[in-house]
């Protein structure tokens, strides 16, 4: 098999993994197991705030890789439902800061715990060394994809 064939296999595998892990069926399964029934963008927003802390809407859009109008709409809903709060920036009152409430943190942590448990179940038959090797290779893949292509 040629390098080109192997790279094509890699691309197909990455595409399949993304479709499976990010698809509706997987999201529904995580929601049912966690009891968290929020949209996928809302889950992403809560996760970003849990990991990175309070931030501006523009930063939230960048960190979550979601379009700013979608982030604004989702944040409005999350505020209404008590998952996040918006406050004025301490030095620039025109800028809003979004932060998790305790409900938002608990919800995000519950969803993350279920996602972690599912991953553990998927890889239950793998040895610790195999998982360590896979993690290192996937981190390497992520780093390579993060670099600008052709630059």
C-alpha positions as CSV (number, residue, x, y, z in Angstrom):
1,X,0.0,0.0,0.0
2,X,1.3,3.4,-0.9
3,X,1.7,6.5,1.4
4,X,-1.1,8.1,-0.6
5,X,-3.4,5.1,0.1
6,X,-2.5,5.1,3.8
7,X,-3.2,8.9,4.0
8,X,-6.5,8.3,2.4
9,X,-7.3,5.6,5.0
10,X,-6.3,8.1,7.7
11,X,-8.6,10.7,6.3
12,X,-11.5,8.2,6.0
13,X,-11.0,7.1,9.6
14,X,-10.9,10.6,10.9
15,X,-14.0,11.5,9.0
16,X,-15.8,8.4,10.3
17,X,-14.7,9.1,13.9
18,X,-15.9,12.7,13.7
19,X,-19.3,11.6,12.2
20,X,-19.8,9.0,14.9
21,X,-18.6,11.1,17.9
22,X,-20.2,14.4,16.9
23,X,-23.4,13.0,15.3
24,X,-26.9,13.3,16.6
25,X,-27.1,9.7,17.8
26,X,-24.1,10.1,20.0
27,X,-25.3,13.5,21.3
28,X,-28.7,11.9,22.1
29,X,-27.0,9.0,23.9
30,X,-24.9,11.4,26.0
31,X,-28.0,13.5,26.8
32,X,-30.0,10.5,27.9
33,X,-27.2,9.1,30.1
34,X,-26.4,12.5,31.6
35,X,-29.9,13.8,31.9
36,X,-28.7,17.0,30.1
37,X,-31.1,17.9,27.3
38,X,-29.5,21.0,25.8
39,X,-28.5,21.8,22.2
40,X,-25.1,20.8,21.1
41,X,-24.0,24.5,20.8
42,X,-25.2,25.1,24.3
43,X,-23.2,22.1,25.6
44,X,-20.1,23.5,23.8
45,X,-20.7,26.9,25.3
46,X,-21.0,25.5,28.8
47,X,-17.8,23.4,28.3
48,X,-15.9,26.4,27.1
49,X,-16.9,28.4,30.1
50,X,-16.0,25.5,32.4
51,X,-12.6,25.1,30.9
52,X,-11.6,28.7,30.2
53,X,-13.7,30.6,32.8
54,X,-15.7,33.8,32.3
55,X,-15.2,35.6,29.0
56,X,-16.6,38.0,26.4
57,X,-19.1,36.8,23.9
58,X,-16.6,37.3,21.1
59,X,-14.0,35.1,22.9
60,X,-16.7,32.5,23.6
61,X,-17.5,32.3,19.9
62,X,-13.8,31.9,19.1
63,X,-13.2,29.3,21.8
64,X,-16.3,27.3,20.9
65,X,-15.8,27.6,17.2
66,X,-19.4,28.8,16.8
67,X,-20.7,31.7,14.8
68,X,-21.3,34.9,17.0
69,X,-25.0,35.2,16.2
70,X,-25.5,31.5,17.3
71,X,-23.5,32.1,20.5
72,X,-25.6,35.2,21.3
73,X,-28.8,33.3,20.8
74,X,-27.7,30.3,22.8
75,X,-26.3,32.5,25.7
76,X,-29.6,34.3,25.9
77,X,-31.4,30.9,26.3
78,X,-28.8,29.7,28.8
79,X,-29.2,32.9,30.8
80,X,-33.0,32.5,30.8
81,X,-32.7,28.9,32.0
82,X,-30.2,29.8,34.7
83,X,-27.1,28.1,33.3
84,X,-25.0,31.2,32.8
85,X,-25.1,34.9,33.8
86,X,-24.1,38.0,31.9
87,X,-22.4,40.8,33.7
88,X,-20.9,44.1,32.5
89,X,-17.1,44.1,31.9
90,X,-15.4,45.7,35.0
91,X,-13.6,48.4,32.9
92,X,-15.9,48.6,29.8
93,X,-19.6,48.6,30.6
94,X,-20.4,48.1,26.9
95,X,-18.9,44.7,26.9
96,X,-20.8,41.7,28.4
97,X,-19.0,38.9,30.3
98,X,-20.5,35.5,30.3
99,X,-19.9,33.1,33.2
100,X,-21.3,29.8,34.5
101,X,-23.7,29.6,37.3
102,X,-23.5,26.7,39.8
103,X,-26.3,25.0,37.7
104,X,-24.3,25.5,34.5
105,X,-21.1,24.1,36.1
106,X,-22.9,21.1,37.5
107,X,-24.6,20.5,34.2
108,X,-21.4,20.7,32.2
109,X,-19.6,18.5,34.7
110,X,-22.4,15.9,34.5
111,X,-22.3,15.8,30.7
112,X,-18.5,15.6,30.7
113,X,-18.5,12.8,33.2
114,X,-20.9,10.8,31.0
115,X,-18.8,11.5,27.9
116,X,-15.7,10.3,29.7
117,X,-17.5,7.2,30.9
118,X,-18.6,6.4,27.4
119,X,-15.0,6.8,26.1
120,X,-13.8,4.4,28.9
121,X,-16.4,1.9,27.9
122,X,-15.4,2.1,24.2
123,X,-11.8,1.4,25.1
124,X,-12.4,-1.0,27.9
125,X,-10.6,-3.9,26.1
126,X,-7.5,-1.8,25.3
127,X,-4.4,-2.0,27.5
128,X,-3.1,1.1,29.3
129,X,-0.1,1.2,27.0
130,X,-2.3,1.1,23.9
131,X,-4.4,3.9,25.2
132,X,-1.3,5.9,26.1
133,X,0.1,5.4,22.6
134,X,-3.3,6.3,21.0
135,X,-3.5,9.5,23.1
136,X,0.0,10.5,22.1
137,X,-0.7,9.9,18.4
138,X,-4.1,11.7,18.5
139,X,-2.5,14.7,20.2
140,X,0.2,14.7,17.5
141,X,-2.6,14.6,14.8
142,X,-4.4,17.5,16.5
143,X,-1.2,19.5,16.6
144,X,-0.5,18.9,12.9
145,X,-4.1,19.9,11.9
146,X,-3.7,23.0,14.0
147,X,-0.8,24.2,11.9
148,X,-1.6,26.4,8.9
149,X,-1.4,24.4,5.7
150,X,0.8,25.7,2.9
151,X,2.1,28.5,5.0
